[in-house]
Amino acid sequence: MKPDARIHMRGAYPSWSGGSRLLHPHESHAGVGPRAHARSGGGGLYGLRVLLVEDESVTAMLIEDMLEEMGCVVVDVAGTVAQGMQCVLEDGGIDAAILDVDIDGESVFPVADALVAREIPFIFSTGSDPAGLAERYPQSPTIAKPYESGALARILAGCCLEASAKPRPS
């Protein structure tokens, strides 16, 4: 069974910059600190609108629970690349995204490319270290599965902190 629950929201999009490398659950993301906490009004990731693209329904439910416990709003859970693309293209108020690299045998890169074009920060969530990922998406960190809620929170906050620190185009 593939997840396809939908909540559509509207809002502004941050932009980002930074480097990418595989982060393991016991590592912290450089740059997570007071500004990340301040960005969200003092509540960490509270209210951050997140798109989750994950084809494994149990994994998707676990990640969705983690995000909700952090105070994030899960805008959508897409179980296919096509659903992920639709969510991004519909301008559904996404602040950030978590992308599994391999969605039912299909690369999630089209979704990542659409997020890059819209300056929406995202992280990759994967059980492997796909070749060329860091070179193609240097601004997006990768978290290795399996991971715990604290590791996801640190990496997601770091990704969004970098996005909020980048000057917006005039």
Backbone as a printed PyTorch tensor [residue, N CA C, xyz], in Angstrom:
tensor([[[  0.8370,  -1.1830,   0.0000],
         [  0.0000,   0.0000,   0.0000],
         [  0.8790,   1.2430,   0.0000]],

        [[  0.6290,   2.1640,  -0.8850],
         [  1.3970,   3.4070,  -1.0030],
         [  0.6480,   4.5330,  -0.2990]],

        [[  1.3910,   5.3810,   0.4850],
         [  0.7260,   6.5050,   1.1350],
         [  0.3830,   7.5810,   0.1130]],

        [[ -0.8090,   8.1960,   0.2530],
         [ -1.1210,   9.3210,  -0.6240],
         [ -2.0770,  10.3050,   0.0430]],

        [[ -1.9400,  10.4540,   1.3690],
         [ -2.7400,  11.4460,   2.0880],
         [ -2.3370,  12.8330,   1.6260]],

        [[ -3.2860,  13.7400,   1.5440],
         [ -2.9780,  15.0830,   1.0510],
         [ -3.5940,  16.1600,   1.9150]],

        [[ -2.7880,  17.1490,   2.2440],
         [ -3.2370,  18.3850,   2.8740],
         [ -2.5690,  19.4860,   2.0710]],

        [[ -3.3280,  20.3340,   1.4450],
         [ -2.7380,  21.3880,   0.6290],
         [ -2.7300,  22.6970,   1.3930]],

        [[ -1.5750,  23.3410,   1.4140],
         [ -1.4010,  24.5920,   2.1340],
         [ -0.6880,  25.5820,   1.2270]],

        [[ -0.7660,  26.8370,   1.5420],
         [ -0.1090,  27.8910,   0.7660],
         [  0.8860,  28.6290,   1.6470]],

        [[  1.9600,  29.1770,   1.0450],
         [  2.9120,  29.9450,   1.8320],
         [  4.1240,  30.3610,   1.0270]],

        [[  5.0630,  31.0410,   1.6840],
         [  6.2850,  31.5200,   1.0410],
         [  7.3620,  30.4520,   1.0780]],

        [[  8.3180,  30.5340,   0.1740],
         [  9.3750,  29.5500,   0.0750],
         [ 10.7190,  30.1420,   0.4390]],

        [[ 11.4970,  29.4400,   1.2750],
         [ 12.8610,  29.8850,   1.5340],
         [ 13.7880,  29.4350,   0.4200]],

        [[ 15.0040,  29.9430,   0.4180],
         [ 16.0250,  29.4780,  -0.5080],
         [ 17.1890,  28.9720,   0.3200]],

        [[ 18.2210,  28.3890,  -0.3090],
         [ 19.2910,  27.8010,   0.4670],
         [ 20.6130,  27.7870,  -0.2600]],

        [[ 21.6490,  27.4470,   0.5050],
         [ 22.9740,  27.1900,  -0.0290],
         [ 23.6560,  26.2480,   0.9460]],

        [[ 24.8060,  25.7320,   0.5950],
         [ 25.5360,  24.8780,   1.5250],
         [ 26.1290,  23.6890,   0.8390]],

        [[ 26.7640,  22.8260,   1.6240],
         [ 27.4160,  21.6390,   1.0910],
         [ 26.6280,  20.3940,   1.4260]],

        [[ 27.0390,  19.2900,   0.8340],
         [ 26.3360,  18.0430,   1.0550],
         [ 27.3180,  16.9250,   1.3420]],

        [[ 26.9640,  16.0780,   2.2770],
         [ 27.6730,  14.8400,   2.5220],
         [ 26.7420,  13.9500,   3.3130]],

        [[ 27.0200,  12.6700,   3.3220],
         [ 26.1790,  11.7270,   4.0350],
         [ 26.3620,  11.9360,   5.5270]],

        [[ 25.2840,  12.2090,   6.2410],
         [ 25.3250,  12.3940,   7.6870],
         [ 24.7150,  11.1680,   8.3390]],

        [[ 25.4160,  10.6020,   9.2690],
         [ 24.9150,   9.4380,   9.9750],
         [ 24.1460,   9.8910,  11.2030]],

        [[ 23.2460,   9.0500,  11.7290],
         [ 22.3680,   9.4580,  12.8170],
         [ 23.0650,  10.0190,  14.0490]],

        [[ 24.3030,   9.6110,  14.3260],
         [ 24.9860,  10.1030,  15.5110],
         [ 25.6900,  11.4340,  15.2900]],

        [[ 25.6970,  11.9440,  14.0720],
         [ 26.3570,  13.2070,  13.7650],
         [ 25.3690,  14.3600,  13.8480]],

        [[ 25.9020,  15.5420,  14.1180],
         [ 25.0570,  16.7330,  14.0800],
         [ 25.3880,  17.5130,  12.8180]],

        [[ 24.4710,  18.3430,  12.3800],
         [ 24.6570,  19.1650,  11.1940],
         [ 25.2280,  20.4990,  11.6500]],

        [[ 26.3340,  20.8890,  11.0680],
         [ 26.9570,  22.1710,  11.4200],
         [ 25.9750,  23.2970,  11.1570]],

        [[ 25.9410,  24.2510,  12.0500],
         [ 25.0950,  25.4200,  11.8470],
         [ 23.7750,  25.3760,  12.5760]],

        [[ 23.4350,  24.2540,  13.2100],
         [ 22.1860,  24.2030,  13.9470],
         [ 22.4280,  24.9040,  15.2760]],

        [[ 21.6420,  25.8750,  15.5840],
         [ 21.8500,  26.6160,  16.8190],
         [ 20.7580,  27.6310,  17.0490]],

        [[ 21.0920,  28.7310,  17.6940],
         [ 20.0880,  29.7150,  18.0700],
         [ 19.2960,  30.2870,  16.8990]],

        [[ 19.9250,  30.4500,  15.7270],
         [ 19.1850,  31.0320,  14.5950],
         [ 18.1070,  30.0840,  14.1020]],

        [[ 18.3800,  28.7700,  14.1240],
         [ 17.3520,  27.8070,  13.7080],
         [ 16.1790,  27.8690,  14.6780]],

        [[ 16.4980,  27.9830,  15.9660],
         [ 15.4590,  28.0750,  16.9790],
         [ 14.6730,  29.3770,  16.8070]],

        [[ 15.3790,  30.4670,  16.5430],
         [ 14.7360,  31.7700,  16.3850],
         [ 13.8900,  31.8220,  15.1270]],

        [[ 14.3360,  31.1450,  14.0530],
         [ 13.6170,  31.1620,  12.7840],
         [ 12.1810,  30.6960,  12.9460]],

        [[ 11.9840,  29.7620,  13.8510],
         [ 10.6560,  29.1830,  14.0080],
         [  9.8970,  29.7660,  15.1890]],

        [[ 10.3280,  30.9230,  15.6660],
         [  9.6180,  31.5590,  16.7570],
         [  9.9010,  30.9100,  18.1020]],

        [[ 11.0600,  30.2560,  18.2520],
         [ 11.4220,  29.6760,  19.5320],
         [ 11.0020,  28.2350,  19.6920]],

        [[ 10.3810,  27.6290,  18.7100],
         [  9.8950,  26.2670,  18.8730],
         [ 10.6230,  25.2640,  18.0130]],

        [[ 11.8890,  25.4770,  17.6920],
         [ 12.6240,  24.5130,  16.8690],
         [ 12.0690,  24.4880,  15.4630]],

        [[ 11.4770,  23.3780,  15.0900],
         [ 10.9200,  23.2170,  13.7460],
         [  9.3990,  23.4090,  13.7260]],

        [[  8.8630,  23.9370,  14.7980],
         [  7.4200,  24.0820,  14.9200],
         [  6.8260,  24.8520,  13.7440]],

        [[  5.8270,  24.2530,  13.1030],
         [  5.1200,  24.8980,  12.0090],
         [  5.7620,  24.7450,  10.6420]],

        [[  6.9660,  24.1430,  10.5770],
         [  7.6250,  23.9430,   9.2880],
         [  6.7780,  22.9940,   8.4390]],

        [[  6.4600,  23.4030,   7.2180],
         [  5.6070,  22.6110,   6.3150],
         [  6.4910,  21.7300,   5.4470]],

        [[  6.3730,  20.4110,   5.6540],
         [  7.2830,  19.4480,   5.0470],
         [  6.5470,  18.5020,   4.0990]],

        [[  7.1320,  18.3210,   2.9150],
         [  6.6890,  17.3010,   1.9650],
         [  7.5590,  16.0760,   2.1930]],

        [[  6.9580,  14.9150,   2.3100],
         [  7.6780,  13.6530,   2.4560],
         [  7.4270,  12.8100,   1.2160]],

        [[  8.5060,  12.4050,   0.5360],
         [  8.3960,  11.5160,  -0.6170],
         [  9.0740,  10.2060,  -0.2200]],

        [[  8.2650,   9.1840,   0.0190],
         [  8.7280,   7.8840,   0.5190],
         [  7.7670,   6.8140,   0.0380]],

        [[  8.2990,   5.7440,  -0.5650],
         [  7.4340,   4.7080,  -1.1180],
         [  7.1140,   3.5730,  -0.1470]],

        [[  7.8530,   3.4310,   0.9120],
         [  7.5880,   2.3870,   1.9080],
         [  6.6190,   2.9400,   2.9440]],

        [[  5.4030,   2.3950,   2.9940],
         [  4.3620,   2.9800,   3.8360],
         [  4.7120,   2.9610,   5.3230]],

        [[  5.3410,   1.9120,   5.8200],
         [  5.6960,   1.8640,   7.2380],
         [  6.7580,   2.9260,   7.5470]],

        [[  7.7590,   3.0320,   6.6840],
         [  8.7950,   4.0510,   6.8560],
         [  8.1770,   5.4420,   6.7950]],

        [[  7.2770,   5.6600,   5.8450],
         [  6.6080,   6.9570,   5.7140],
         [  5.8370,   7.3020,   6.9910]],

        [[  5.1360,   6.3250,   7.5630],
         [  4.3840,   6.5810,   8.7960],
         [  5.3200,   6.9230,   9.9480]],

        [[  6.4480,   6.2250,  10.0490],
         [  7.4170,   6.5140,  11.1100],
         [  7.9880,   7.9250,  10.9760]],

        [[  8.3850,   8.2890,   9.7570],
         [  8.9370,   9.6260,   9.5250],
         [  7.8720,  10.6900,   9.7700]],

        [[  6.6580,  10.4400,   9.3120],
         [  5.5610,  11.3830,   9.5300],
         [  5.3380,  11.5980,  11.0300]],

        [[  5.3600,  10.5170,  11.8160],
         [  5.2140,  10.6420,  13.2660],
         [  6.3490,  11.4630,  13.8660]],

        [[  7.5930,  11.2100,  13.4150],
         [  8.7470,  11.9770,  13.9060],
         [  8.5480,  13.4660,  13.6330]],

        [[  8.1580,  13.7790,  12.3960],
         [  7.9720,  15.1800,  12.0060],
         [  6.8860,  15.8460,  12.8410]],

        [[  5.7790,  15.1620,  13.0410],
         [  4.6830,  15.7320,  13.8310],
         [  5.0960,  15.9330,  15.2810]],

        [[  5.8990,  15.0060,  15.8330],
         [  6.3900,  15.1720,  17.2050],
         [  7.3220,  16.3770,  17.3210]],

        [[  8.0080,  16.7290,  16.2280],
         [  8.8850,  17.9060,  16.2110],
         [  8.1010,  19.1960,  16.0570]],

        [[  6.8070,  19.0820,  15.7580],
         [  5.9840,  20.2670,  15.5510],
         [  5.8350,  20.6530,  14.0910]],

        [[  6.3820,  19.8370,  13.2000],
         [  6.2490,  20.1140,  11.7610],
         [  4.8380,  19.7830,  11.2930]],

        [[  4.4470,  20.3770,  10.1890],
         [  3.1840,  20.0660,   9.5280],
         [  3.5330,  19.2710,   8.2800]],

        [[  3.0670,  18.0410,   8.2000],
         [  3.3170,  17.2270,   7.0120],
         [  2.2860,  17.6310,   5.9650]],

        [[  2.7560,  18.3700,   4.9660],
         [  1.8810,  18.9000,   3.9210],
         [  1.3440,  17.7700,   3.0640]],

        [[  2.2040,  16.7870,   2.7810],
         [  1.7980,  15.6600,   1.9460],
         [  2.7780,  14.5200,   2.1280]],

        [[  2.2920,  13.3030,   1.9400],
         [  3.1280,  12.1120,   1.8680],
         [  2.9000,  11.5350,   0.4710]],

        [[  3.9440,  11.5850,  -0.3520],
         [  3.8490,  11.1070,  -1.7380],
         [  4.5660,   9.7670,  -1.8350]],

        [[  3.8760,   8.7760,  -2.3610],
         [  4.4370,   7.4360,  -2.4930],
         [  5.0260,   7.1450,  -3.8520]],

        [[  4.9170,   8.0990,  -4.7790],
         [  5.4880,   7.9320,  -6.1130],
         [  6.1660,   9.2370,  -6.5300]],

        [[  7.0330,   9.1400,  -7.5210],
         [  7.6790,  10.3420,  -8.0590],
         [  6.6190,  11.2620,  -8.6630]],

        [[  5.6420,  10.7070,  -9.3510],
         [  4.5780,  11.5170,  -9.9610],
         [  3.7980,  12.2890,  -8.9020]],

        [[  3.4700,  11.6420,  -7.7800],
         [  2.7610,  12.3400,  -6.7010],
         [  3.6360,  13.4330,  -6.1050]],

        [[  4.9270,  13.1470,  -5.9440],
         [  5.8550,  14.1520,  -5.4280],
         [  5.9270,  15.3570,  -6.3420]],

        [[  6.0220,  15.1030,  -7.6520],
         [  6.0600,  16.1990,  -8.6290],
         [  4.7860,  17.0320,  -8.5660]],

        [[  3.6480,  16.3620,  -8.4770],
         [  2.3770,  17.0660,  -8.4100],
         [  2.3340,  17.9870,  -7.1880]],

        [[  2.7930,  17.4960,  -6.0540],
         [  2.8010,  18.3120,  -4.8250],
         [  3.6530,  19.5570,  -4.9990]],

        [[  4.8340,  19.4020,  -5.5870],
         [  5.7400,  20.5350,  -5.7720],
         [  5.1590,  21.5100,  -6.7900]],

        [[  4.6390,  21.0060,  -7.8880],
         [  4.1370,  21.8630,  -8.9590],
         [  2.8320,  22.5690,  -8.5970]],

        [[  2.0700,  22.0080,  -7.6490],
         [  0.8120,  22.6310,  -7.2260],
         [  1.0240,  23.8110,  -6.2930]],

        [[  2.2810,  24.1180,  -5.9600],
         [  2.5590,  25.2610,  -5.0970],
         [  1.8230,  25.1120,  -3.7740]],

        [[  2.0320,  23.9750,  -3.1140],
         [  1.2860,  23.6540,  -1.9090],
         [  1.8600,  24.1440,  -0.5990]],

        [[  2.5950,  25.2380,  -0.5810],
         [  3.0780,  25.7860,   0.6750],
         [  4.1340,  24.9360,   1.3450]],

        [[  5.0760,  24.4280,   0.5990],
         [  6.1240,  23.5660,   1.1360],
         [  7.3060,  24.4340,   1.5770]],

        [[  7.7350,  24.2420,   2.8460],
         [  8.9160,  24.9340,   3.3580],
         [ 10.1710,  24.0900,   3.1680]],

        [[ 10.0180,  22.7620,   3.1900],
         [ 11.1430,  21.8370,   3.0750],
         [ 10.6030,  20.4770,   2.6570]],

        [[ 11.5170,  19.5990,   2.2460],
         [ 11.0960,  18.2560,   1.8360],
         [ 12.1170,  17.2240,   2.2880]],

        [[ 11.6300,  16.0080,   2.4720],
         [ 12.4670,  14.8450,   2.7510],
         [ 12.1980,  13.8590,   1.6290]],

        [[ 13.2610,  13.4870,   0.9090],
         [ 13.1220,  12.6450,  -0.2760],
         [ 13.8800,  11.3380,  -0.1230]],

        [[ 13.1840,  10.2170,  -0.2600],
         [ 13.8650,   8.9320,  -0.3960],
         [ 14.4450,   8.9320,  -1.8040]],

        [[ 15.6780,   8.4760,  -1.9610],
         [ 16.3560,   8.5380,  -3.2600],
         [ 15.7250,   7.6060,  -4.2790]],

        [[ 15.3370,   6.4120,  -3.8400],
         [ 14.7820,   5.3930,  -4.7420],
         [ 13.3130,   5.1820,  -4.4020]],

        [[ 12.4420,   5.6360,  -5.2760],
         [ 11.0060,   5.5110,  -5.0680],
         [ 10.4690,   4.4160,  -5.9830]],

        [[ 10.2910,   3.2370,  -5.3990],
         [  9.7640,   2.0780,  -6.1410],
         [ 10.5410,   1.8450,  -7.4410]],

        [[ 11.8740,   1.9060,  -7.3480],
         [ 12.7360,   1.6620,  -8.4950],
         [ 12.9690,   2.8700,  -9.3890]],

        [[ 12.3630,   3.9870,  -9.0640],
         [ 12.4990,   5.2090,  -9.8640],
         [ 13.2830,   6.2510,  -9.0770]],

        [[ 14.1530,   6.9790,  -9.7420],
         [ 14.9390,   8.0340,  -9.1040],
         [ 14.0410,   9.2060,  -8.7270]],

        [[ 14.2780,   9.7680,  -7.5480],
         [ 13.5170,  10.9160,  -7.0760],
         [ 14.0780,  12.2300,  -7.6280]],

        [[ 15.0860,  12.1640,  -8.4800],
         [ 15.7490,  13.3620,  -8.9990],
         [ 14.8070,  14.3600,  -9.6710]],

        [[ 13.7700,  13.9510, -10.4080],
         [ 12.8630,  14.9630, -10.9650],
         [ 12.2040,  15.8340,  -9.8780]],

        [[ 11.8640,  15.2230,  -8.7460],
         [ 11.2750,  15.9840,  -7.6410],
         [ 12.3360,  16.9290,  -7.0640]],

        [[ 13.5480,  16.4100,  -6.8730],
         [ 14.6400,  17.2420,  -6.3580],
         [ 14.9080,  18.4290,  -7.2860]],

        [[ 14.9190,  18.1820,  -8.5810],
         [ 15.1490,  19.2610,  -9.5480],
         [ 14.0470,  20.3240,  -9.4700]],

        [[ 12.8010,  19.8820,  -9.2960],
         [ 11.6860,  20.8320,  -9.1740],
         [ 11.8110,  21.6560,  -7.8890]],

        [[ 12.2700,  21.0350,  -6.8150],
         [ 12.4760,  21.7570,  -5.5590],
         [ 13.6070,  22.7750,  -5.6960]],

        [[ 14.6900,  22.3800,  -6.3710],
         [ 15.8020,  23.3040,  -6.6120],
         [ 15.3010,  24.5230,  -7.4010]],

        [[ 14.5140,  24.2760,  -8.4270],
         [ 14.0000,  25.3700,  -9.2640],
         [ 13.1320,  26.3350,  -8.4620]],

        [[ 12.4790,  25.8360,  -7.4250],
         [ 11.6040,  26.6730,  -6.5950],
         [ 12.2890,  27.1520,  -5.3150]],

        [[ 13.5750,  26.8450,  -5.1980],
         [ 14.3800,  27.2450,  -4.0400],
         [ 13.7940,  26.7460,  -2.7230]],

        [[ 13.3220,  25.5040,  -2.7200],
         [ 12.8050,  24.8490,  -1.5230],
         [ 13.8730,  23.8770,  -1.0300]],

        [[ 14.3370,  24.0400,   0.2090],
         [ 15.3820,  23.1410,   0.7140],
         [ 14.8480,  21.7290,   0.9400]],

        [[ 15.7390,  20.7550,   0.7920],
         [ 15.3390,  19.3630,   1.0110],
         [ 16.5320,  18.5550,   1.4710]],

        [[ 16.2070,  17.4180,   2.0940],
         [ 17.2280,  16.4670,   2.4720],
         [ 16.8820,  15.1250,   1.8390]],

        [[ 17.9210,  14.3520,   1.5650],
         [ 17.7180,  12.9960,   1.0680],
         [ 17.7470,  12.0430,   2.2480]],

        [[ 16.8860,  11.0450,   2.1980],
         [ 16.8050,  10.0030,   3.2080],
         [ 17.0030,   8.6890,   2.4640]],

        [[ 18.1000,   7.9750,   2.7660],
         [ 18.3870,   6.7790,   1.9860],
         [ 19.1360,   5.7270,   2.7880]],

        [[ 18.9960,   4.4930,   2.3730],
         [ 19.7040,   3.3930,   2.9930],
         [ 21.0390,   3.1300,   2.3340]],

        [[ 21.3680,   3.8860,   1.2980],
         [ 22.6370,   3.7140,   0.5880],
         [ 23.2650,   5.0880,   0.3500]],

        [[ 24.4130,   5.1120,  -0.2840],
         [ 25.0940,   6.3660,  -0.6190],
         [ 25.2230,   6.4180,  -2.1380]],

        [[ 24.1570,   6.8240,  -2.8320],
         [ 24.1700,   6.8190,  -4.2880],
         [ 25.2920,   7.6650,  -4.8820]],

        [[ 25.9380,   7.1120,  -5.8730],
         [ 27.0340,   7.8110,  -6.5550],
         [ 26.5240,   9.0940,  -7.1960]],

        [[ 27.2930,  10.1530,  -7.0470],
         [ 26.9810,  11.4160,  -7.7070],
         [ 25.9590,  12.2810,  -7.0120]],

        [[ 25.3880,  11.8230,  -5.9210],
         [ 24.3310,  12.5810,  -5.2500],
         [ 24.8570,  13.9230,  -4.7210]],

        [[ 25.9860,  13.8940,  -4.0260],
         [ 26.5530,  15.1270,  -3.4600],
         [ 26.9850,  16.0950,  -4.5530]],

        [[ 27.4580,  15.5720,  -5.6730],
         [ 27.8800,  16.4480,  -6.7680],
         [ 26.6730,  17.0940,  -7.4530]],

        [[ 25.6000,  16.3310,  -7.6090],
         [ 24.4180,  16.8470,  -8.2970],
         [ 23.6150,  17.8140,  -7.4240]],

        [[ 23.5710,  17.5360,  -6.1110],
         [ 22.7930,  18.3610,  -5.1740],
         [ 23.6640,  18.7470,  -3.9780]],

        [[ 24.6690,  19.5950,  -4.1880],
         [ 25.5930,  19.9290,  -3.0980],
         [ 24.9370,  20.6840,  -1.9420]],

        [[ 23.8040,  21.3030,  -2.1800],
         [ 23.1180,  22.0780,  -1.1580],
         [ 22.2600,  21.2120,  -0.2390]],

        [[ 22.1030,  19.9420,  -0.5590],
         [ 21.1550,  19.0930,   0.1660],
         [ 21.8550,  17.9630,   0.9060]],

        [[ 21.7570,  17.9690,   2.2430],
         [ 22.3660,  16.8900,   3.0090],
         [ 21.6120,  15.5750,   2.8280]],

        [[ 22.2890,  14.4960,   3.1720],
         [ 21.7100,  13.1630,   3.0930],
         [ 21.7910,  12.5190,   4.4620]],

        [[ 20.6770,  11.9820,   4.9350],
         [ 20.6540,  11.2640,   6.2030],
         [ 20.5340,   9.7710,   5.8980]],

        [[ 21.3660,   8.9740,   6.5730],
         [ 21.3990,   7.5300,   6.3370],
         [ 20.3170,   6.8280,   7.1570]],

        [[ 19.5450,   5.9560,   6.4870],
         [ 18.5490,   5.1410,   7.1780],
         [ 19.2630,   3.9550,   7.8140]],

        [[ 18.7850,   3.4780,   8.9260],
         [ 17.7230,   4.0350,   9.7690],
         [ 18.2660,   5.1740,  10.6160]],

        [[ 17.4010,   6.0710,  11.0230],
         [ 17.8050,   7.2030,  11.8470],
         [ 16.7520,   7.4760,  12.9000]],

        [[ 17.1560,   8.2260,  13.9070],
         [ 16.2590,   8.5780,  14.9960],
         [ 15.7540,  10.0010,  14.8090]],

        [[ 14.7310,  10.3160,  15.5590],
         [ 14.0890,  11.6180,  15.4810],
         [ 15.0600,  12.7760,  15.7150]],

        [[ 15.9420,  12.6380,  16.6910],
         [ 16.8920,  13.7120,  16.9990],
         [ 17.8200,  14.0140,  15.8450]],

        [[ 18.2910,  12.9540,  15.1800],
         [ 19.1680,  13.1430,  14.0200],
         [ 18.4200,  13.8400,  12.8900]],

        [[ 17.1880,  13.4260,  12.6410],
         [ 16.3840,  14.0600,  11.5960],
         [ 16.1480,  15.5300,  11.9340]],

        [[ 15.8400,  15.8240,  13.1800],
         [ 15.5890,  17.2110,  13.5910],
         [ 16.8250,  18.0780,  13.3790]],

        [[ 18.0050,  17.5860,  13.7630],
         [ 19.2330,  18.3670,  13.6030],
         [ 19.5130,  18.6500,  12.1300]],

        [[ 19.3880,  17.6330,  11.2950],
         [ 19.7040,  17.8000,   9.8700],
         [ 18.6680,  18.6880,   9.1790]],

        [[ 17.3910,  18.4990,   9.5010],
         [ 16.3420,  19.3260,   8.9030],
         [ 16.4860,  20.7850,   9.3500]],

        [[ 16.7740,  21.0000,  10.6240],
         [ 16.9690,  22.3670,  11.1190],
         [ 18.1830,  23.0110,  10.4540]],

        [[ 19.2580,  22.2550,  10.2900],
         [ 20.4500,  22.7850,   9.6290],
         [ 20.1880,  23.1520,   8.1860]],

        [[ 19.4540,  22.3150,   7.4970],
         [ 19.1020,  22.5790,   6.0990],
         [ 18.2710,  23.8570,   5.9890]],

        [[ 17.3010,  24.0170,   6.8720],
         [ 16.4450,  25.1980,   6.8350],
         [ 17.1780,  26.4400,   7.3190]],

        [[ 18.1070,  26.2780,   8.2580],
         [ 18.9170,  27.3990,   8.7190],
         [ 19.7540,  27.9450,   7.5730]],

        [[ 20.3920,  27.0460,   6.8300],
         [ 21.1760,  27.4780,   5.6720],
         [ 20.2920,  28.1910,   4.6590]],

        [[ 19.0650,  27.6880,   4.4890],
         [ 18.1420,  28.3180,   3.5310],
         [ 17.7700,  29.7260,   3.9690]],

        [[ 17.5080,  29.8800,   5.2570],
         [ 17.0860,  31.1970,   5.7290],
         [ 18.2410,  32.1980,   5.7780]],

        [[ 19.4830,  31.6870,   5.8120],
         [ 20.6550,  32.5740,   5.8600],
         [ 21.0520,  33.0970,   4.4930]],

        [[ 20.6170,  32.4390,   3.4260],
         [ 20.9760,  32.8590,   2.0800],
         [ 20.1750,  34.1070,   1.6820]],

        [[ 20.8630,  35.1050,   1.1360],
         [ 20.1310,  36.3010,   0.6920],
         [ 19.1430,  35.9460,  -0.4180]],

        [[ 17.9690,  36.5250,  -0.3310],
         [ 16.9470,  36.3150,  -1.3590],
         [ 17.2100,  37.2070,  -2.5450]],

        [[ 16.9420,  36.7150,  -3.7600],
         [ 17.1270,  37.5590,  -4.9460],
         [ 16.1550,  38.7370,  -4.9210]],

        [[ 16.6020,  39.8650,  -5.4740],
         [ 15.7540,  41.0790,  -5.4880],
         [ 14.7460,  41.0140,  -6.5880]]])
